[in-house]
Amino acid sequence: MAPQHDTSSFLQLNLLDWVAKFLDGLFGNTNDPQSFYQTASDWWYIFSIASFAFSALLLLGIVYSMIRFSQLAEDEQGLLRDAEHAYRTAHAAASDNTQWPQILAHVSSDDPNNWRLAIIEADIMLDELLDRLGYQGASIGDRLKTVDPHSFHSIEDAWEAHKIRNAIAHRGSDFVLTKRAAQEAIARYQHVFEEFKFI
């Protein structure tokens, strides 16, 4: 009676044989250490070149993304400036003295949309004030960076209030604005305007 072969052992031997042949084809004769190391070194060199090229492509992609993000941010700031300019033009007939009571009325209401409007209008007044004071820059933030704290004592109030306006402008309805936060922002604008007798 012929001996029966164990099927699992047979498959394991065939698998090991196939792996050995694959390695021989890939790295040369694995029984010859010098040939094996030379082939492995060649493959490692090719892998290193490919990795470097792939990394360079990723780096270029990151740089391109950063440039595009910066351009989009500038475009967004331009659109906001245009919208604020249009608003200013439309309300040019109103004097500062009539505009500020409207802002206070907006922030005192129970409508969150009015709170947002109050901050946006107060920020437009801040923009006008900085223009009158002669500060240069493409945006309010750029102008505030040039301010000398010794001649602009409420600069911190201006920054903090302007940050709230930016959150409203950039995050929209995702930014949760409470009435208390809105009133605090308007109070900060008021400190600035009172310092320069703008209201």
C-alpha positions in Angstrom: 0.0 0.0 0.0 1.5 3.4 -1.1 2.1 5.9 1.7 -0.4 8.7 1.9 1.0 12.2 1.7 -0.1 14.8 4.2 -1.9 17.5 2.1 -1.1 20.4 4.4 2.6 19.5 4.4 2.6 19.3 0.7 1.0 22.7 0.3 3.5 24.2 2.7 6.4 22.8 0.8 5.0 24.1 -2.5 4.4 27.5 -1.0 8.0 27.7 0.4 9.3 26.5 -3.0 7.3 29.3 -4.8 8.6 32.0 -2.4 12.2 30.8 -2.9 11.8 30.9 -6.7 10.2 34.4 -6.4 13.1 35.7 -4.3 15.6 34.1 -6.7 13.9 35.9 -9.6 13.7 39.2 -7.7 17.0 39.3 -5.9 19.1 36.9 -7.9 20.5 33.7 -6.5 19.6 33.8 -2.8 22.2 31.0 -2.2 24.9 33.5 -3.4 25.2 36.1 -0.7 27.2 38.6 -2.8 24.7 38.4 -5.6 21.8 38.7 -3.2 23.2 41.7 -1.5 24.0 43.4 -4.8 20.5 42.9 -6.1 18.9 44.0 -2.8 21.1 47.1 -2.9 19.9 47.9 -6.4 16.3 47.5 -5.4 16.8 49.7 -2.4 18.4 52.3 -4.6 15.4 52.2 -6.9 13.0 52.4 -4.0 14.9 55.4 -2.5 14.7 57.3 -5.8 11.0 56.5 -6.1 10.4 57.6 -2.5 12.3 60.9 -3.1 10.3 61.6 -6.2 7.0 60.9 -4.5 8.0 63.1 -1.5 8.9 65.9 -3.8 5.5 65.7 -5.5 3.8 65.8 -2.1 5.9 68.8 -1.1 4.9 70.6 -4.3 1.3 69.8 -3.6 1.5 71.2 -0.1 3.2 74.4 -1.4 0.6 74.8 -4.1 -2.2 74.3 -1.6 -0.8 76.9 0.7 -0.4 79.5 -2.1 -4.0 78.8 -3.3 -5.3 79.1 0.3 -3.6 82.4 0.7 -5.0 83.7 -2.6 -8.5 82.6 -1.6 -8.2 84.3 1.8 -7.1 87.5 0.0 -10.0 87.2 -2.4 -12.4 86.7 0.5 -11.0 89.8 2.3 -11.5 91.8 -1.0 -15.1 90.7 -1.2 -15.7 91.7 2.4 -14.1 95.1 1.9 -16.3 95.6 -1.2 -19.4 94.7 0.7 -18.5 97.0 3.6 -17.7 99.8 1.1 -21.1 99.3 -0.6 -22.8 99.4 2.8 -20.9 102.6 3.8 -21.8 104.2 0.5 -25.5 103.3 1.0 -25.5 104.8 4.5 -23.3 107.8 3.8 -26.1 110.2 4.5 -26.3 109.1 8.1 -23.9 110.9 10.5 -21.8 109.1 13.1 -24.1 110.4 15.8 -27.2 108.8 14.3 -25.4 105.6 13.4 -24.2 104.8 16.9 -27.6 104.9 18.5 -28.8 102.5 15.8 -26.0 100.1 16.7 -26.9 100.3 20.4 -30.6 99.6 19.5 -29.5 96.6 17.5 -27.4 95.1 20.3 -30.2 95.7 22.9 -32.8 93.8 20.9 -33.6 90.1 21.4 -32.8 89.2 17.8 -29.4 87.5 17.3 -29.3 88.8 13.7 -29.4 92.3 15.1 -26.5 91.6 17.4 -24.5 90.5 14.4 -25.6 93.6 12.4 -24.6 95.8 15.3 -21.0 94.4 15.4 -20.6 94.6 11.6 -21.8 98.3 11.6 -19.5 99.1 14.5 -16.6 97.5 12.7 -17.4 99.7 9.6 -17.3 102.7 11.9 -13.9 101.5 13.2 -12.7 101.3 9.6 -13.8 104.9 9.0 -12.1 106.0 12.2 -8.8 104.4 11.2 -9.1 106.1 7.7 -9.5 109.5 9.4 -6.6 108.8 11.7 -4.4 108.1 8.6 -3.6 104.5 9.2 -2.7 102.6 6.0 -3.4 98.9 5.1 -5.5 96.7 3.0 -7.7 95.6 5.9 -8.6 96.8 9.4 -6.3 94.1 10.8 -3.4 95.4 8.7 -4.1 99.0 9.9 -4.3 97.9 13.5 -0.9 96.2 13.2 0.7 99.6 12.5 -0.9 101.3 15.5 1.4 102.8 18.2 -0.1 101.7 21.5 1.2 105.0 23.1 -1.1 107.0 20.9 -4.0 104.5 20.7 -4.7 103.4 24.3 -7.8 101.4 23.3 -5.9 99.3 20.7 -6.6 96.0 22.7 -10.3 96.8 22.7 -10.2 97.4 18.9 -8.4 94.1 18.3 -10.8 92.0 20.5 -13.9 93.6 19.0 -12.6 93.1 15.4 -11.9 89.4 16.2 -15.6 89.0 16.9 -16.5 90.7 13.7 -14.1 88.4 11.8 -15.7 85.3 13.4 -19.1 86.5 12.3 -17.9 87.2 8.8 -15.9 84.0 8.2 -17.8 81.4 10.2 -21.3 82.8 9.6 -24.1 80.8 11.3 -21.5 78.4 12.7 -20.3 81.1 15.1 -22.5 81.1 18.2 -22.9 84.7 19.3 -24.5 85.3 22.7 -26.1 88.6 23.6 -23.6 89.1 26.4 -20.7 88.6 24.0 -22.2 91.0 21.5 -22.7 93.7 24.2 -19.1 93.2 25.3 -17.9 93.7 21.7 -19.9 96.8 21.3 -18.6 98.1 24.6 -15.1 97.6 23.3 -15.9 99.5 20.1 -17.3 102.3 22.3 -14.1 102.6 24.3 -12.2 103.1 21.0 -14.7 105.7 19.7 -14.8 107.6 22.9 -11.1 107.8 23.0 -11.0 109.6 19.7 -14.4 111.4 20.3 -15.9 109.6 17.3 -19.3 109.3 19.0 
